[in-house]
């Protein structure tokens, strides 16, 4: 059973930065695309970014392009989300997820991901 554990969330002022991490186990998680989603109170969980298994392909939501960067270190079984120029509207619980091997690139919908972490809270104050 795959396990994903997010960390790095917290409270930051608008314009600040945070880096989220997602530690995955078992090691076979490095063979699959990994994504980040977020969910604000009262809203649907929305796609943020996805990275291919080798890291050579990246796709991000328009709302975070130019501000957020997804990356991965397969040697450490870890995926990162570097978030810069944070805005109050970025406040949400952020989830990492592992895509199904049969899913098609880019994996932007929740149904593409059978494995999810518990989430980490990011709060951006104005």
BAFI-314191 format. One record per atom (N, C-alpha, C, O): residue number from 1; x, y, z. Coordinates in steps of 0.2 Angstrom, whole numbers. Example, Ala and Ser with C-alpha at 12.3 -4.5 7.8 and 13.67 -1.06 7.14 Angstrom:
<recs>
> resi,X,Y,Z
> 1,66,-28,39
> 1,62,-22,39
> 1,66,-16,39
> 1,71,-17,42
> 2,64,-11,35
> 2,68,-5,36
> 2,64,0,39
> 2,67,6,40
</recs>
This chain:
<recs>
> resi,X,Y,Z
> 1,4,-6,0
> 1,0,0,0
> 1,4,6,0
> 1,9,7,4
> 2,3,11,-5
> 2,7,17,-5
> 2,5,22,0
> 2,-1,23,2
> 3,10,25,3
> 3,9,30,8
> 3,13,36,6
> 3,18,36,4
> 4,9,42,7
> 4,11,49,5
> 4,11,53,11
> 4,5,53,14
> 5,16,57,13
> 5,16,61,19
> 5,18,68,17
> 5,24,69,15
> 6,14,73,18
> 6,16,80,16
> 6,19,83,22
> 6,17,81,28
> 7,23,88,21
> 7,25,92,26
> 7,27,99,23
> 7,28,100,17
> 8,28,104,28
> 8,31,110,25
> 8,26,116,25
> 8,27,122,24
> 9,19,114,27
> 9,14,119,27
> 9,15,124,33
> 9,19,123,37
> 10,11,129,33
> 10,12,134,38
> 10,8,141,37
> 10,5,141,32
> 11,10,146,41
> 11,7,152,40
> 11,12,157,37
> 11,18,157,40
> 12,11,160,32
> 12,15,165,29
> 12,12,171,26
> 12,6,171,25
> 13,15,177,26
> 13,12,183,24
> 13,12,183,16
> 13,16,180,13
> 14,7,187,13
> 14,7,188,6
> 14,14,190,3
> 14,17,194,6
> 15,15,187,-2
> 15,22,188,-5
> 15,27,184,-3
> 15,33,184,-6
> 16,26,180,2
> 16,31,175,5
> 16,32,169,1
> 16,28,168,-4
> 17,36,164,4
> 17,37,158,0
> 17,36,152,5
> 17,38,153,11
> 18,35,146,3
> 18,35,140,7
> 18,37,135,2
> 18,36,135,-4
> 19,40,129,5
> 19,41,123,1
> 19,38,117,4
> 19,40,116,10
> 20,34,114,0
> 20,30,108,3
> 20,34,102,0
> 20,37,102,-5
> 21,34,97,5
> 21,37,91,3
> 21,32,85,4
> 21,28,85,7
> 22,33,80,0
> 22,29,74,0
> 22,34,68,0
> 22,37,66,-6
> 23,34,64,5
> 23,38,58,6
> 23,34,52,4
> 23,28,51,7
> 24,36,48,-1
> 24,32,43,-3
> 24,35,36,-2
> 24,42,36,-2
> 25,31,31,0
> 25,34,24,1
> 25,28,20,-2
> 25,23,21,-1
> 26,30,14,-5
> 26,37,11,-6
> 26,40,15,-12
> 26,38,19,-15
> 27,46,12,-13
> 27,51,15,-18
> 27,48,15,-25
> 27,50,20,-29
> 28,43,11,-26
> 28,40,10,-33
> 28,36,17,-35
> 28,35,18,-41
> 29,35,21,-30
> 29,32,27,-31
> 29,35,31,-36
> 29,33,36,-40
> 30,42,30,-37
> 30,46,34,-41
> 30,45,33,-49
> 30,47,36,-53
> 31,41,27,-50
> 31,39,25,-57
> 31,33,29,-59
> 31,31,28,-65
> 32,30,33,-56
> 32,23,36,-58
> 32,23,43,-57
> 32,27,46,-53
> 33,19,47,-61
> 33,18,54,-60
> 33,16,56,-54
> 33,12,52,-51
> 34,18,61,-51
> 34,15,64,-45
> 34,12,71,-45
> 34,15,75,-49
> 35,7,72,-42
> 35,4,78,-42
> 35,2,82,-36
> 35,3,78,-30
> 36,1,88,-36
> 36,-1,92,-30
> 36,-8,95,-32
> 36,-10,97,-37
> 37,-13,94,-27
> 37,-19,97,-27
> 37,-20,102,-21
> 37,-16,101,-16
> 38,-25,106,-21
> 38,-27,110,-15
> 38,-34,110,-14
> 38,-38,110,-19
> 39,-37,111,-8
> 39,-44,112,-7
> 39,-45,117,-1
> 39,-42,117,4
> 40,-49,122,-3
> 40,-51,128,2
> 40,-57,126,5
> 40,-61,122,1
> 41,-59,129,10
> 41,-66,127,13
> 41,-71,129,9
> 41,-72,134,6
> 42,-76,124,8
> 42,-82,125,4
> 42,-81,125,-4
> 42,-85,126,-8
> 43,-74,123,-6
> 43,-73,122,-13
> 43,-71,115,-14
> 43,-69,111,-10
> 44,-71,114,-21
> 44,-69,107,-23
> 44,-61,107,-23
> 44,-58,112,-23
> 45,-59,101,-22
> 45,-51,100,-23
> 45,-49,101,-30
> 45,-52,99,-35
> 46,-44,106,-31
> 46,-42,108,-37
> 46,-35,106,-39
> 46,-31,105,-34
> 47,-34,105,-45
> 47,-27,103,-47
> 47,-22,109,-47
> 47,-24,114,-48
> 48,-16,107,-45
> 48,-11,112,-44
> 48,-5,111,-50
> 48,-4,115,-54
> 49,-2,105,-49
> 49,3,104,-54
> 49,5,96,-54
> 49,3,93,-49
> 50,8,94,-59
> 50,10,87,-60
> 50,17,86,-63
> 50,18,90,-67
> 51,20,81,-61
> 51,27,80,-64
> 51,27,73,-66
> 51,25,68,-62
> 52,31,72,-71
> 52,31,65,-74
> 52,36,61,-69
> 52,40,64,-65
> 53,36,54,-70
> 53,40,50,-66
> 53,48,52,-66
> 53,51,51,-61
> 54,50,54,-72
> 54,57,56,-73
> 54,59,63,-71
> 54,64,65,-71
> 55,53,67,-71
> 55,54,74,-70
> 55,55,78,-76
> 55,56,84,-75
> 56,55,75,-82
> 56,56,79,-88
> 56,50,82,-90
> 56,50,87,-95
> 57,44,81,-88
> 57,38,84,-90
> 57,34,87,-84
> 57,34,84,-79
> 58,32,93,-85
> 58,28,97,-79
> 58,22,100,-82
> 58,23,103,-88
> 59,17,100,-79
> 59,11,104,-81
> 59,8,107,-74
> 59,7,104,-69
> 60,6,113,-75
> 60,4,117,-69
> 60,-3,121,-71
> 60,-4,122,-77
> 61,-7,122,-66
> 61,-13,126,-67
> 61,-11,133,-69
> 61,-6,136,-66
> 62,-15,136,-72
> 62,-14,143,-74
> 62,-13,148,-68
> 62,-9,153,-68
> 63,-17,146,-63
> 63,-17,150,-57
> 63,-11,150,-53
> 63,-9,155,-49
> 64,-6,146,-55
> 64,0,145,-51
> 64,6,146,-55
> 64,12,146,-53
> 65,5,146,-62
> 65,11,146,-67
> 65,15,153,-65
> 65,12,158,-64
> 66,22,152,-65
> 66,26,157,-64
> 66,27,158,-57
> 66,32,162,-55
> 67,23,155,-52
> 67,24,156,-45
> 67,26,150,-41
> 67,30,150,-37
> 68,23,144,-44
> 68,24,138,-40
> 68,28,133,-45
> 68,28,134,-51
> 69,33,129,-42
> 69,37,125,-46
> 69,37,118,-43
> 69,38,117,-37
> 70,35,113,-47
> 70,35,106,-44
> 70,41,103,-46
> 70,44,104,-52
> 71,44,98,-42
> 71,50,95,-43
> 71,50,88,-39
> 71,46,87,-35
> 72,55,84,-41
> 72,55,78,-38
> 72,62,75,-37
> 72,67,77,-41
> 73,64,71,-32
> 73,70,68,-31
> 73,69,61,-30
> 73,67,59,-24
> 74,69,57,-35
> 74,67,50,-35
> 74,72,46,-30
> 74,70,41,-27
> 75,78,48,-29
> 75,83,45,-25
> 75,80,45,-17
> 75,82,41,-13
> 76,77,51,-16
> 76,74,52,-9
> 76,66,50,-9
> 76,63,51,-4
> 77,63,48,-15
> 77,56,46,-15
> 77,52,52,-13
> 77,47,52,-9
> 78,54,58,-15
> 78,51,64,-12
> 78,49,69,-18
> 78,53,70,-23
> 79,43,72,-18
> 79,41,77,-22
> 79,40,84,-19
> 79,38,84,-13
> 80,42,89,-22
> 80,42,96,-19
> 80,37,100,-23
> 80,36,99,-29
> 81,35,105,-19
> 81,31,111,-22
> 81,34,117,-19
> 81,32,119,-13
> 82,38,121,-23
> 82,40,127,-21
> 82,35,132,-23
> 82,33,133,-29
> 83,33,136,-18
> 83,28,141,-19
> 83,30,148,-17
> 83,32,149,-11
> 84,31,152,-22
> 84,33,159,-21
> 84,28,164,-23
> 84,22,162,-26
> 85,29,170,-21
> 85,24,176,-22
> 85,17,173,-20
> 85,12,174,-23
> 86,16,171,-14
> 86,10,168,-11
> 86,5,173,-10
> 86,6,179,-9
> 87,-1,171,-12
> 87,-7,176,-11
> 87,-12,173,-6
> 87,-12,167,-5
> 88,-16,177,-3
> 88,-21,175,1
> 88,-26,169,-2
> 88,-28,165,2
> 89,-27,170,-8
> 89,-31,165,-11
> 89,-28,158,-12
> 89,-31,153,-15
> 90,-21,158,-11
> 90,-18,151,-11
> 90,-19,147,-4
> 90,-17,142,-4
> 91,-22,151,0
> 91,-24,147,7
> 91,-28,141,6
> 91,-33,141,3
> 92,-26,135,8
> 92,-29,129,7
> 92,-25,123,10
> 92,-20,124,13
> 93,-29,118,10
> 93,-25,111,12
> 93,-22,109,6
> 93,-26,108,1
> 94,-16,107,6
> 94,-12,105,0
> 94,-11,97,1
> 94,-8,95,6
> 95,-13,94,-5
> 95,-12,87,-5
> 95,-7,84,-10
> 95,-8,87,-16
> 96,-3,79,-9
> 96,1,76,-14
> 96,-3,70,-16
> 96,-6,67,-12
> 97,-2,67,-22
> 97,-5,61,-24
> 97,-1,58,-30
> 97,3,61,-33
> 98,-2,51,-30
> 98,2,47,-35
> 98,-3,45,-40
> 98,-8,42,-39
> 99,-1,46,-46
> 99,-5,44,-52
> 99,-6,37,-53
> 99,-1,33,-52
> 100,-11,35,-56
> 100,-12,28,-58
> 100,-7,27,-64
> 100,-7,31,-69
> 101,-4,21,-65
> 101,0,19,-71
> 101,-4,19,-77
> 101,-1,20,-83
> 102,-10,19,-77
> 102,-14,19,-84
> 102,-17,26,-86
> 102,-20,26,-91
> 103,-15,31,-81
> 103,-18,37,-83
> 103,-14,41,-88
> 103,-8,39,-90
> 104,-17,46,-92
> 104,-14,49,-97
> 104,-12,56,-95
> 104,-15,59,-91
> 105,-6,58,-98
> 105,-3,64,-97
> 105,-7,70,-100
> 105,-9,69,-106
> 106,-8,76,-97
> 106,-6,77,-90
> 106,-12,75,-85
> 106,-18,75,-87
> 107,-10,72,-80
> 107,-15,70,-75
> 107,-18,76,-71
> 107,-14,78,-66
> 108,-23,79,-73
> 108,-26,85,-69
> 108,-32,83,-66
> 108,-35,88,-62
> 109,-35,78,-66
> 109,-41,76,-62
> 109,-40,72,-56
> 109,-36,67,-56
> 110,-44,72,-51
> 110,-44,68,-45
> 110,-44,61,-47
> 110,-41,57,-44
> 111,-48,59,-52
> 111,-49,52,-53
> 111,-43,49,-56
> 111,-42,43,-57
> 112,-38,53,-58
> 112,-31,50,-61
> 112,-27,47,-55
> 112,-22,44,-56
> 113,-29,49,-49
> 113,-24,48,-43
> 113,-28,43,-38
> 113,-32,45,-35
> 114,-26,37,-38
> 114,-28,32,-33
> 114,-25,33,-26
> 114,-28,30,-21
> 115,-20,37,-25
> 115,-16,37,-19
> 115,-15,44,-17
> 115,-13,48,-21
> 116,-17,46,-10
> 116,-17,53,-8
> 116,-14,53,-1
> 116,-14,48,3
> 117,-11,59,0
> 117,-8,60,7
> 117,-14,63,11
> 117,-19,64,9
> 118,-12,65,17
> 118,-17,67,22
> 118,-18,75,21
> 118,-23,78,24
> 119,-13,78,18
> 119,-13,85,17
> 119,-9,89,22
> 119,-8,87,28
> 120,-7,95,20
> 120,-4,100,25
> 120,-7,107,23
> 120,-8,109,18
> 121,-8,111,29
> 121,-12,117,28
> 121,-7,123,27
> 121,-2,123,29
> 122,-9,127,22
> 122,-5,133,20
> 122,-10,138,21
> 122,-15,139,18
> 123,-8,143,25
> 123,-12,149,26
> 123,-8,155,24
> 123,-2,156,27
> 124,-11,160,20
> 124,-7,166,18
> 124,-11,172,20
> 124,-17,173,19
> 125,-8,175,24
> 125,-11,181,27
> 125,-10,188,23
> 125,-5,188,20
> 126,-15,192,23
> 126,-14,198,19
> 126,-11,204,23
> 126,-10,209,20
</recs>
